[in-house]
């Protein structure tokens, strides 16, 4: 099979794998999709992800993560506060050190690169809103973190980027 045939076959395998959502930003960039490596190469005037037949490391959500959350609308303690989150295979916890509260997280869904949790504030209940929902997504080595909840009928939301500790 010539180079054009190999490229065509690789493109067909990529499309058939259901990973066609991958986007190439620059030539030479490597993408990890479904545990396999794709390299962005010029094909005509387009950048195309080409299957490399090399496994890639699927990122892990497990670990300790830290960052600063920003809440809207601002609470009594202000709009910005520290977050420390620990994710394991079977459990997760959250700590808001600057607010003096934290607790356990019940996982409601999870895949290789994202997870959703329901928050249960177990200490400092008078300082934090209990019962919020947290979503994390692994992106470029960090976690994109969102929180949604309500208190006294008022909706609140918060966002953060957490870095591995």
C-alpha positions as CSV (number, residue, x, y, z in Angstrom):
1,X,0.0,0.0,0.0
2,X,1.5,3.4,-1.0
3,X,1.7,6.4,1.3
4,X,-1.6,7.8,-0.1
5,X,-3.3,4.5,0.6
6,X,-1.9,4.4,4.1
7,X,-3.1,8.0,4.8
8,X,-6.5,7.2,3.5
9,X,-6.8,4.0,5.5
10,X,-5.6,5.9,8.7
11,X,-8.2,8.6,8.1
12,X,-10.9,6.0,7.7
13,X,-9.8,4.3,10.9
14,X,-9.9,7.7,12.7
15,X,-13.4,8.5,11.4
16,X,-14.6,5.0,12.2
17,X,-13.3,5.2,15.8
18,X,-15.9,7.9,16.6
19,X,-13.1,10.3,17.5
20,X,-13.6,12.7,14.6
21,X,-14.2,15.5,17.1
22,X,-10.4,15.9,17.5
23,X,-9.1,19.1,16.0
24,X,-5.6,19.8,14.8
25,X,-4.3,23.2,15.8
26,X,-0.8,23.0,14.3
27,X,1.3,20.7,12.1
28,X,3.2,18.1,14.2
29,X,0.8,18.3,17.2
30,X,0.0,14.9,18.7
31,X,-3.5,14.1,20.0
32,X,-4.5,11.3,22.3
33,X,-7.9,10.0,21.5
34,X,-9.4,6.7,22.7
35,X,-5.9,5.7,24.1
36,X,-4.3,6.0,20.6
37,X,-1.9,8.7,19.3
38,X,-2.8,10.8,16.2
39,X,-0.3,13.2,14.6
40,X,-1.5,16.3,12.8
41,X,-0.1,16.4,9.3
42,X,-0.8,18.5,6.2
43,X,-3.0,16.6,3.7
44,X,-3.5,19.0,0.8
45,X,-4.5,22.3,2.3
46,X,-5.9,20.7,5.5
47,X,-4.4,19.7,8.8
48,X,-5.6,16.1,9.4
49,X,-5.1,13.8,12.5
50,X,-3.3,10.7,11.2
51,X,-3.4,7.5,13.2
52,X,0.1,6.5,14.5
53,X,-0.7,3.0,15.8
54,X,1.0,4.0,19.1
55,X,-0.8,3.9,22.5
56,X,-0.9,7.1,24.4
57,X,-1.3,7.7,28.1
58,X,-4.9,8.4,29.0
59,X,-4.9,11.1,31.7
60,X,-6.0,10.3,35.2
61,X,-8.3,12.4,37.3
62,X,-7.0,10.7,40.5
63,X,-4.8,12.8,42.7
64,X,-4.7,16.0,44.7
65,X,-5.7,19.2,42.9
66,X,-5.5,22.8,44.1
67,X,-6.6,26.2,42.8
68,X,-8.7,29.3,43.4
69,X,-12.5,29.4,42.8
70,X,-14.5,32.4,41.7
71,X,-18.1,32.5,42.8
72,X,-21.0,34.4,41.3
73,X,-22.7,36.1,43.0
74,X,-20.1,36.7,45.7
75,X,-20.8,35.2,49.1
76,X,-20.3,36.6,52.6
77,X,-16.6,35.6,52.4
78,X,-16.1,37.2,48.9
79,X,-16.0,36.0,45.4
80,X,-12.6,34.2,45.4
81,X,-11.4,31.4,47.7
82,X,-9.0,28.4,47.8
83,X,-9.9,24.9,46.7
84,X,-8.2,21.6,47.5
85,X,-9.8,18.5,45.9
86,X,-8.7,14.9,46.2
87,X,-10.0,12.3,43.7
88,X,-9.4,8.6,44.2
89,X,-10.9,5.6,42.2
90,X,-13.6,5.0,44.8
91,X,-13.9,8.4,46.6
92,X,-13.4,12.1,46.5
93,X,-13.3,15.0,49.0
94,X,-13.2,18.8,48.9
95,X,-11.7,21.4,51.1
96,X,-12.1,25.1,51.0
97,X,-9.3,26.1,53.3
98,X,-9.8,29.9,53.2
99,X,-13.5,29.4,54.0
100,X,-13.0,26.9,56.8
101,X,-15.3,24.2,55.3
102,X,-15.3,21.1,53.2
103,X,-16.6,17.6,53.0
104,X,-17.2,14.5,50.9
105,X,-18.1,14.1,47.3
106,X,-20.5,11.4,45.9
107,X,-19.6,10.5,42.4
108,X,-22.6,10.6,40.0
109,X,-20.8,9.9,36.8
110,X,-17.2,9.4,35.5
111,X,-15.3,8.6,32.4
112,X,-11.5,8.8,31.5
113,X,-11.4,12.6,31.4
114,X,-14.4,14.0,33.4
115,X,-16.5,13.3,36.5
116,X,-19.5,14.7,38.3
117,X,-20.0,14.8,42.0
118,X,-22.7,15.8,44.6
119,X,-21.1,17.7,47.5
120,X,-21.9,17.0,51.1
121,X,-20.3,19.7,53.4
122,X,-19.4,17.8,56.6
123,X,-17.6,20.6,58.5
124,X,-18.1,24.4,58.5
125,X,-21.7,24.0,57.4
126,X,-22.4,27.6,58.5
127,X,-19.7,28.9,56.2
128,X,-20.4,27.1,52.9
129,X,-23.4,26.1,50.8
130,X,-24.2,22.4,51.1
131,X,-25.5,20.2,48.4
132,X,-23.8,21.7,45.3
133,X,-22.9,19.7,42.2
134,X,-19.3,19.7,40.9
135,X,-18.1,18.9,37.4
136,X,-14.4,18.4,36.6
137,X,-12.9,17.9,33.1
138,X,-9.2,17.1,32.4
139,X,-7.8,19.6,30.0
140,X,-4.2,20.2,29.1
141,X,-2.9,18.8,32.3
142,X,-5.3,20.7,34.6
143,X,-8.9,20.3,35.8
144,X,-11.6,22.6,34.6
145,X,-13.8,22.8,37.7
146,X,-17.4,24.1,38.0
147,X,-19.8,24.2,40.9
148,X,-23.5,24.9,40.9
149,X,-25.8,25.1,43.9
150,X,-28.3,27.3,45.7
151,X,-29.0,28.7,49.1
152,X,-32.3,30.3,50.3
153,X,-33.6,30.1,46.7
154,X,-30.7,32.1,45.3
155,X,-28.7,30.2,42.6
156,X,-24.9,30.3,42.9
157,X,-22.1,29.1,40.6
158,X,-18.4,28.9,40.7
159,X,-15.5,28.2,38.3
160,X,-11.8,27.3,38.8
161,X,-8.8,25.8,37.1
162,X,-7.2,23.2,39.4
163,X,-3.6,22.2,39.1
164,X,-2.2,18.8,40.2
165,X,-0.5,19.2,43.6
